[in-house]
Amino acid sequence: MTLLKNVTATAFAMGVAAAGSASAQTVWQMTTTWPASLELIEMDKKFVEIAEKLVGDELTIEFFEGGSLVPAGEVFGAVESGIVQIGGDWPGYWAGRDPAFSPLATTASLFNAVDYVNWINEWGGREIYNEVYGKFGMVYLPYAVTNNESGFHTKEPIRTLEDLQGKRLRVSGLEQGRVLNQLGGSQVSMAGGEIYQSLERSVIDGAEFSTPNVDWSGGFQQVTDYWATPGWHQSASVFGAMINKQAWDALSPETQEKLELASQAAMLWSLSFTERAATEAYHKFDEANEITRMDDEALAKIQEIANSVIEEVACENPTSAKVYLSQLQYLDDYAPWRAASAPFNLGRNPDGPDLEKIRGCAE
């Protein structure tokens, strides 16, 4: 927190003061958890680009790449305290503050990207994000989604569940680590910027980070020989903007609405952008590494363990239970139509956790 204290809060004061006058321009500072070297930063940039086009002279967002104002792990605290007005994030990084941030970021073998879009916009998800972030004095605007993570980049192949035994793997996420541990591996937590060297020096046996395009930008193909698919540990991810509540409340309702519209437009863009980029990166990986895939029997076992872990986490934390209950109610409500329109709708109906067990933990 020392670095946070050394960062000036001048821009925050300017933004709040300027918002007091309808004719004055508000200036916000925004940073992110992503360095310029990782392609995930493009989602933050797209939101800023769209937002500034919509708000015109009402608001200026000065964007700074990750690490240039505060370290990535301190972005949450910087927004919470008002040192910056807005920060781009992946909610799962804050699970230490509340485990409910984990399913707001990703799920193990459950939601795909369109499930998150549906849930956020039409099944009550947006309100839940704001409830959880609201406990920390923030408003949240989800503005990007990606489909499932790449999988594990390793020096030795992972083709079966037996190949996971004893493997030290970089995995992000509370539930993800517990699933891996039950499969016989061990979770190693580290920042994205540390993965390359850790793989190169065999500090870890393998790593996951993000979608194929992001992993390619991280250079993983240079220090591994194999890529194990699919990315069962994170079946989709959500990214968005944490906004200091005081700064948000100082905006006019019209400007707030324009920022919400910008987040929705950026989310739609992100889905097609990342799928195209992931496709291009897949072809590059296919030339550089050997790509393996777990069979359906192994994936069914992983699903069984993932369901058990989700139920366990939900029953440990009431807020996590509330998030998972809402997500599972969406899946249950949507399932008949998805099944009736198969194979032309949005993929599988996940054989997920026990809805009634989650409901009992939430009550």
C-alpha positions as CSV (number, residue, x, y, z in Angstrom):
1,M,0.0,0.0,0.0
2,T,3.0,2.3,0.3
3,L,3.1,2.8,-3.5
4,L,-0.6,3.7,-3.4
5,K,0.0,6.4,-0.9
6,N,2.8,7.9,-3.1
7,V,0.5,8.2,-6.1
8,T,-1.2,11.5,-6.3
9,A,-4.9,11.8,-5.9
10,T,-5.0,15.1,-7.8
11,A,-6.9,13.7,-10.7
12,F,-9.6,12.4,-8.4
13,A,-10.1,15.8,-6.8
14,M,-10.2,17.4,-10.2
15,G,-12.8,14.9,-11.5
16,V,-15.2,15.3,-8.5
17,A,-14.8,19.1,-8.4
18,A,-15.4,19.4,-12.2
19,A,-18.5,17.3,-12.0
20,G,-20.1,19.8,-9.7
21,S,-20.6,22.0,-12.7
22,A,-22.6,20.8,-15.6
23,S,-20.5,22.8,-18.0
24,A,-17.1,21.7,-16.7
25,Q,-15.3,18.7,-18.1
26,T,-14.6,15.8,-15.8
27,V,-11.2,14.1,-16.0
28,W,-10.7,10.6,-14.8
29,Q,-7.6,8.5,-14.5
30,M,-7.9,4.8,-15.4
31,T,-5.4,2.0,-15.1
32,T,-5.6,-1.7,-15.5
33,T,-4.2,-5.0,-14.2
34,W,-2.7,-5.7,-17.7
35,P,0.7,-4.6,-19.0
36,A,1.0,-3.4,-22.6
37,S,2.7,-6.6,-23.6
38,L,-0.5,-8.7,-23.0
39,E,-3.3,-8.5,-25.5
40,L,-5.9,-8.4,-22.8
41,I,-5.2,-4.7,-22.5
42,E,-7.0,-4.2,-25.9
43,M,-10.3,-4.8,-24.1
44,D,-9.6,-1.9,-21.7
45,K,-8.6,0.3,-24.6
46,K,-11.7,-0.5,-26.6
47,F,-14.0,0.4,-23.7
48,V,-12.2,3.8,-23.3
49,E,-12.3,4.4,-27.0
50,I,-16.1,3.8,-27.2
51,A,-16.8,5.7,-23.9
52,E,-15.0,8.8,-25.0
53,K,-16.9,8.8,-28.4
54,L,-20.2,8.6,-26.5
55,V,-19.6,11.1,-23.7
56,G,-17.9,13.7,-25.9
57,D,-16.8,16.7,-23.8
58,E,-18.5,15.5,-20.7
59,L,-15.7,13.2,-19.5
60,T,-12.1,12.5,-20.4
61,I,-10.5,9.2,-19.4
62,E,-6.8,9.3,-19.2
63,F,-5.7,5.6,-19.6
64,F,-2.4,4.2,-18.2
65,E,-1.2,0.7,-18.8
66,G,-0.9,-1.7,-16.0
67,G,2.0,-1.1,-13.6
68,S,2.5,2.5,-14.7
69,L,0.5,4.1,-11.8
70,V,0.3,1.2,-9.3
71,P,1.2,-2.5,-9.3
72,A,-1.4,-4.7,-10.8
73,G,-2.3,-6.2,-7.5
74,E,-3.1,-2.8,-6.1
75,V,-5.5,-1.6,-8.7
76,F,-8.5,-2.6,-6.6
77,G,-7.2,-0.6,-3.6
78,A,-6.4,2.4,-5.8
79,V,-10.0,2.6,-7.1
80,E,-11.5,1.8,-3.7
81,S,-9.5,4.7,-2.1
82,G,-10.1,7.1,-4.9
83,I,-6.5,7.4,-6.0
84,V,-7.7,6.6,-9.5
85,Q,-11.3,6.8,-10.5
86,I,-11.5,3.7,-12.7
87,G,-9.6,0.4,-13.0
88,G,-9.8,-2.4,-15.5
89,D,-9.8,-5.9,-13.9
90,W,-10.5,-9.6,-13.9
91,P,-12.7,-10.0,-10.8
92,G,-11.1,-13.3,-9.7
93,Y,-7.9,-11.4,-8.6
94,W,-9.9,-10.1,-5.6
95,A,-11.2,-13.5,-4.3
96,G,-9.0,-12.9,-1.2
97,R,-11.3,-10.0,-0.3
98,D,-14.4,-12.0,-1.0
99,P,-14.6,-15.5,-2.5
100,A,-17.7,-14.4,-4.5
101,F,-15.4,-12.5,-6.9
102,S,-14.2,-15.8,-8.2
103,P,-17.5,-16.9,-10.0
104,L,-17.9,-13.3,-11.1
105,A,-14.7,-13.8,-13.1
106,T,-14.9,-17.4,-14.3
107,T,-16.4,-20.8,-13.6
108,A,-14.8,-24.3,-13.7
109,S,-16.5,-26.3,-16.5
110,L,-19.8,-24.3,-16.3
111,F,-20.5,-21.0,-18.2
112,N,-19.4,-20.2,-21.7
113,A,-18.9,-16.6,-22.8
114,V,-22.5,-16.2,-24.1
115,D,-23.8,-17.6,-20.8
116,Y,-22.1,-14.8,-19.0
117,V,-23.5,-12.2,-21.5
118,N,-27.0,-13.7,-21.1
119,W,-26.8,-13.8,-17.3
120,I,-25.3,-10.4,-16.9
121,N,-27.8,-8.6,-19.1
122,E,-31.1,-10.5,-18.7
123,W,-30.9,-12.8,-15.7
124,G,-29.8,-10.5,-12.9
125,G,-26.0,-10.8,-13.1
126,R,-25.3,-7.1,-13.5
127,E,-27.1,-6.3,-10.2
128,I,-25.0,-9.0,-8.4
129,Y,-21.7,-7.5,-9.7
130,N,-22.7,-4.2,-8.3
131,E,-23.8,-5.7,-5.0
132,V,-20.4,-7.4,-4.5
133,Y,-18.3,-4.5,-5.7
134,G,-20.6,-2.1,-3.8
135,K,-19.4,-3.5,-0.5
136,F,-16.1,-1.9,-1.4
137,G,-17.4,1.5,-2.5
138,M,-17.4,0.7,-6.2
139,V,-19.7,0.5,-9.2
140,Y,-18.9,-2.2,-11.8
141,L,-19.4,-2.2,-15.5
142,P,-18.6,-5.6,-17.1
143,Y,-17.2,-4.8,-20.6
144,A,-15.5,-7.9,-22.0
145,V,-15.9,-11.7,-22.2
146,T,-13.7,-14.5,-23.5
147,N,-14.5,-18.1,-24.1
148,N,-12.6,-20.9,-22.4
149,E,-9.0,-20.5,-21.5
150,S,-6.4,-22.3,-23.6
151,G,-5.4,-25.1,-21.2
152,F,-2.0,-26.0,-19.9
153,H,1.3,-25.2,-21.6
154,T,3.9,-27.8,-20.5
155,K,7.2,-29.4,-21.3
156,E,5.8,-32.9,-20.9
157,P,2.4,-33.9,-22.5
158,I,-0.8,-34.0,-20.5
159,R,-3.1,-36.4,-22.3
160,T,-4.8,-38.2,-19.4
161,L,-5.8,-37.5,-15.8
162,E,-2.9,-39.6,-14.7
163,D,-0.5,-37.2,-16.4
164,L,-1.7,-34.5,-14.0
165,Q,-0.3,-36.4,-11.0
166,G,2.3,-34.4,-9.1
167,K,2.4,-31.6,-11.7
168,R,3.0,-28.1,-10.3
169,L,0.8,-25.9,-12.5
170,R,0.3,-22.2,-12.4
171,V,-3.5,-21.9,-12.1
172,S,-5.5,-18.8,-11.1
173,G,-8.7,-19.1,-9.1
174,L,-10.1,-20.5,-5.9
175,E,-12.2,-23.2,-7.3
176,Q,-9.7,-24.0,-10.1
177,G,-6.9,-24.7,-7.6
178,R,-9.1,-27.0,-5.5
179,V,-10.2,-29.0,-8.6
180,L,-6.6,-29.4,-9.7
181,N,-5.5,-30.5,-6.2
182,Q,-8.3,-33.2,-6.2
183,L,-7.0,-34.3,-9.6
184,G,-3.5,-34.9,-8.1
185,G,-1.8,-31.7,-9.2
186,S,-0.8,-28.7,-7.2
187,Q,-1.7,-25.1,-7.7
188,V,1.0,-22.5,-8.0
189,S,-0.1,-18.9,-7.9
190,M,1.9,-16.2,-9.7
191,A,1.4,-13.0,-11.7
192,G,1.2,-13.3,-15.5
193,G,4.5,-11.6,-15.9
194,E,6.3,-14.3,-13.9
195,I,5.0,-17.2,-15.9
196,Y,7.5,-17.2,-18.8
197,Q,10.6,-17.3,-16.6
198,S,9.1,-19.9,-14.3
199,L,8.4,-22.2,-17.3
200,E,11.8,-21.5,-18.8
201,R,13.6,-22.4,-15.5
202,S,11.2,-25.3,-14.7
203,V,10.1,-23.7,-11.5
204,I,6.7,-25.0,-12.5
205,D,5.8,-27.9,-14.7
206,G,3.2,-26.0,-16.7
207,A,0.9,-23.0,-16.8
208,E,-2.4,-21.6,-17.9
209,F,-3.0,-17.9,-18.3
210,S,-5.7,-16.9,-20.8
211,T,-6.9,-17.5,-24.4
212,P,-4.5,-18.7,-27.1
213,N,-3.8,-15.2,-28.5
214,V,-2.9,-13.9,-25.0
215,D,-0.8,-16.9,-24.2
216,W,1.0,-16.5,-27.6
217,S,1.7,-12.8,-26.7
218,G,3.2,-14.1,-23.5
219,G,5.7,-16.2,-25.4
220,F,4.7,-19.6,-23.8
221,Q,5.4,-21.4,-27.1
222,Q,9.1,-20.5,-26.7
223,V,9.5,-22.4,-23.4
224,T,7.1,-25.3,-23.7
225,D,6.6,-28.1,-26.2
226,Y,3.0,-29.2,-25.5
227,W,-0.4,-27.6,-25.1
228,A,-3.1,-29.6,-23.3
229,T,-6.7,-28.7,-24.3
230,P,-9.5,-27.9,-23.5
231,G,-9.4,-25.2,-20.8
232,W,-11.8,-27.0,-18.4
233,H,-10.6,-24.9,-15.5
234,Q,-12.0,-21.7,-16.8
235,S,-14.8,-22.2,-19.3
236,A,-15.2,-18.4,-19.8
237,S,-14.0,-15.2,-18.3
238,V,-15.4,-11.7,-17.6
239,F,-13.5,-8.4,-17.4
240,G,-14.7,-4.9,-16.6
241,A,-14.3,-1.5,-15.0
242,M,-14.2,-0.9,-11.3
243,I,-15.4,2.7,-10.7
244,N,-15.1,4.6,-7.5
245,K,-18.6,5.2,-6.2
246,Q,-18.0,8.8,-5.2
247,A,-16.6,9.6,-8.7
248,W,-19.6,7.8,-10.3
249,D,-22.2,9.6,-8.3
250,A,-20.6,12.9,-9.3
251,L,-21.5,12.2,-12.9
252,S,-24.8,13.2,-14.5
253,P,-27.3,10.4,-15.1
254,E,-26.8,11.0,-18.8
255,T,-23.0,10.4,-18.6
256,Q,-23.6,7.3,-16.4
257,E,-25.9,5.9,-19.0
258,K,-23.4,6.5,-21.8
259,L,-20.7,4.7,-19.9
260,E,-23.1,1.7,-19.4
261,L,-23.8,1.7,-23.1
262,A,-20.1,1.8,-23.8
263,S,-19.5,-1.2,-21.6
264,Q,-22.2,-3.2,-23.5
265,A,-20.8,-2.3,-26.9
266,A,-17.3,-3.2,-25.8
267,M,-18.6,-6.6,-24.5
268,L,-20.1,-7.5,-27.9
269,W,-16.9,-6.4,-29.6
270,S,-14.8,-8.4,-27.2
271,L,-16.5,-11.7,-28.0
272,S,-15.8,-11.7,-31.7
273,F,-12.4,-10.0,-31.4
274,T,-11.1,-12.6,-29.0
275,E,-12.5,-15.5,-30.9
276,R,-10.9,-14.3,-34.1
277,A,-7.6,-13.7,-32.3
278,A,-7.7,-17.0,-30.6
279,T,-8.3,-18.8,-33.9
280,E,-5.3,-17.1,-35.5
281,A,-3.1,-18.0,-32.4
282,Y,-4.3,-21.6,-32.5
283,H,-2.9,-22.1,-36.0
284,K,0.5,-20.6,-34.8
285,F,0.6,-22.9,-31.7
286,D,-0.3,-25.9,-34.0
287,E,3.0,-25.2,-35.9
288,A,5.1,-24.5,-32.8
289,N,3.8,-27.1,-30.2
290,E,2.1,-30.4,-30.1
291,I,-1.6,-29.9,-29.1
292,T,-3.2,-32.7,-27.1
293,R,-6.8,-33.1,-25.9
294,M,-8.4,-35.0,-23.0
295,D,-11.1,-37.5,-23.9
296,D,-14.7,-37.2,-22.9
297,E,-14.4,-39.7,-20.0
298,A,-11.7,-37.5,-18.4
299,L,-13.8,-34.4,-18.9
300,A,-16.8,-36.0,-17.3
301,K,-14.7,-36.8,-14.2
302,I,-13.4,-33.2,-14.1
303,Q,-17.0,-32.0,-14.3
304,E,-18.0,-34.2,-11.4
305,I,-15.1,-32.8,-9.3
306,A,-15.8,-29.2,-10.4
307,N,-19.4,-29.5,-9.3
308,S,-18.4,-30.8,-5.9
309,V,-15.9,-27.9,-5.4
310,I,-18.5,-25.3,-6.5
311,E,-21.0,-26.7,-3.9
312,E,-18.3,-26.7,-1.3
313,V,-17.3,-23.1,-1.9
314,A,-20.9,-22.0,-2.0
315,C,-21.6,-23.5,1.3
316,E,-18.6,-21.8,2.9
317,N,-19.5,-18.3,1.8
318,P,-23.1,-16.9,1.6
319,T,-22.1,-14.3,-1.1
320,S,-20.6,-17.0,-3.2
321,A,-23.8,-19.1,-2.7
322,K,-25.8,-16.1,-3.9
323,V,-23.7,-15.7,-7.1
324,Y,-23.8,-19.4,-7.9
325,L,-27.5,-19.7,-7.1
326,S,-28.3,-17.0,-9.6
327,Q,-26.0,-18.6,-12.3
328,L,-27.5,-22.0,-11.8
329,Q,-31.1,-20.6,-11.9
330,Y,-30.2,-19.0,-15.2
331,L,-28.9,-22.4,-16.6
332,D,-32.0,-24.2,-15.3
333,D,-34.3,-21.6,-16.8
334,Y,-32.5,-21.5,-20.1
335,A,-31.9,-25.3,-20.5
336,P,-35.2,-26.4,-22.1
337,W,-34.9,-23.9,-25.0
338,R,-31.2,-24.6,-25.4
339,A,-32.0,-28.3,-25.6
340,A,-34.9,-27.9,-27.9
341,S,-32.9,-25.9,-30.4
342,A,-29.8,-28.2,-30.3
343,P,-27.5,-28.5,-32.1
344,F,-28.1,-25.0,-33.4
345,N,-28.0,-23.0,-30.2
346,L,-25.3,-22.1,-27.8
347,G,-23.6,-25.4,-27.1
348,R,-24.1,-27.9,-24.3
349,N,-26.4,-27.7,-21.3
350,P,-23.8,-28.1,-18.6
351,D,-24.3,-31.0,-16.2
352,G,-23.6,-28.6,-13.4
353,P,-23.8,-28.6,-9.6
354,D,-27.0,-29.5,-7.6
355,L,-29.2,-26.4,-7.8
356,E,-31.1,-27.4,-4.6
357,K,-28.0,-27.9,-2.6
358,I,-26.7,-24.4,-3.6
359,R,-30.2,-23.0,-2.8
360,G,-29.9,-24.5,0.6
361,C,-26.5,-22.9,1.2
362,A,-27.8,-19.5,0.0
363,E,-30.7,-19.4,2.4
